């Protein structure tokens, strides 16, 4: 096997230690019944000799009775053994498959944000669903092969040898010639199966992108374009699957070729002995029945190699994902979680993604129990600060502390229990409204739930829903409006009742009426908490205790709203661009401008100058 692949022994050891050893008792029982089933086939071939010689040739009435009863007993044993081992194997298969999928999800869901940035959802879905099913298919085939098929092959070959060892040797003369072709076929199957797995992941990713982006696809008339992309990926997947199937089927075809050569040679050699009377017809029938019954297990055992190579490609990927290191973990000896309302402090923090410098020697303080706002262009590093605080990422240099304790020194679960986060992407699950607020909690009373909904203004629209709290909100909350989804997320945050609140553009996607309601809910939420706000609409942060102006990963200015306006600079330019004369509204990206009440900013020399100066500061 090529050295670029993980060895079969390593993969089987991983599969056994991780999953199959939990079912060793059931496996032993299944193997026992497989051995009985396989041995019964050998008994069938053995009974051909007395049936032909004693019954059909000699005409013995006594032999007729016991031979017929023997055949009935053999088929009864075979039927009971077959049903029993198949039910046991199905049980093991389903349980181990569920175990593996749950383990994979648990491992993947704890991976770092950087991992999920490089592994698209479609890729991971393919691994969890399709690849796990392929692995369980191959181990079941292996167990069946090592039990029933090997037992059957040994039994019938034993019968064939007992009849005439020379005939058996002649029959198997072509086996050594199969070694090299089978080895080549196995490598080919594994290569094509690996390609098919990758292309299957591409298909899943395409579908994930299409169904999550169905609205912009329709608005931009991209139906044919997206269908074409998926059709191209599907065609490549089909080609790889066909080639993999060809390689896998060629193994059983090679066995048939070997068997054909063997049968021809045995007929030529043994036929003369039958004609000369050296062997009886019963012996010949017993031998050929045994050899005929040997073909199926031989073909299945040969095809297992093809199945194994196809599944090994999937197993390698799953093993790689399951063993991928998780870099952001809790310390071995975590410090106590800070109590009360903690102060947030970043000191000389540097963070880069590859060659891109996100934060440059950044220092800032968000006072305990106060509201601190972050403003600046996209890419200034505002959201990255949130990721640092919650340890979705760690800086290369500098320190991030809460209440004087470095976040790296806190237990990861305890750290994240300090935060409630509300973002512009109000993520809801396809569950009931109640479940989307509780998120699995069972310790919340009905009174507390009503109180939370009142504060978050969820009660304002609850009566409009067909089933009230039991109304399903649809995929990603599609059954609710943007403002309603946002209020549900705020209700979650209120229910968490954490000392720190992170608001990331929580109202940017809302209309004016929804924004007013949501802003009121946010004010209720932020009271008595250390609050950090990212906002492009400066109207939402004028009352903040401190406003920090960021640019290219640095703090350029900070202070209260009035002080920043008096000093001039980036914030003052932003404010005037958004509000001067009520004409121009520009978000803090400094990229898009629109007219809210008539007029043309290009005709306003002062505002055009502000825009040019702001653009120079942003882009040099």
Secondary structure, DSSP 8 states (H G I E B T S, - for coil): --TTS--HHHHHHHHHHHTGGGGHHHHHHHHHHHHHHHHHHHHHHHHHHHIIIIIIIT--HHHHHHHHHHHHHHHHHHHHHHHHHHHHHHHHHHHHHHHHHHHHHHHHHTS-HHHHHHS-HHHHHHIIIIIHHHHHHHHHHHHHIIIIIHHHHHHHHHHHHHH-HHHHHHHTTTSTTHHHHHHHHHHHHHHHHHHHHHHHHHHHHHHHHHHHTHHHHHHTT-HHHHHHHHHHHHHHHHHHHHHHHHHHHHHHHHHHHHHHHHHHHHHHHHHHHHHHTSS-HHHHHHHHHHHHHHHHHHHHHHHHHHHHHHHHHHHHHHHHHHT----S---TT-B----SS--EEEEEEEEEETTEEEEEEEEEEE-TTSEEEEEE-TTSSHHHHHHHHTTSS--SEEEEEETTEEGGGB-HHHHHTTEEEEESS----SSBHHHHHHTT-----HHHHHHHHHHTT-HHHHTTSTTGGG-B--GGGTTS-HHHHHHHHHHHHHHH--SEEEEESTTTTS-HHHHHHHHHHHHHHHTTSEEEEE-S-GGGTTT-SEEEEEETTEEEEEE-HHHHHHH-SHHHHHHHHHHGGGTEEE-TTSS-EEESSS--GGG-HHHHHHHHHHHHHHH-
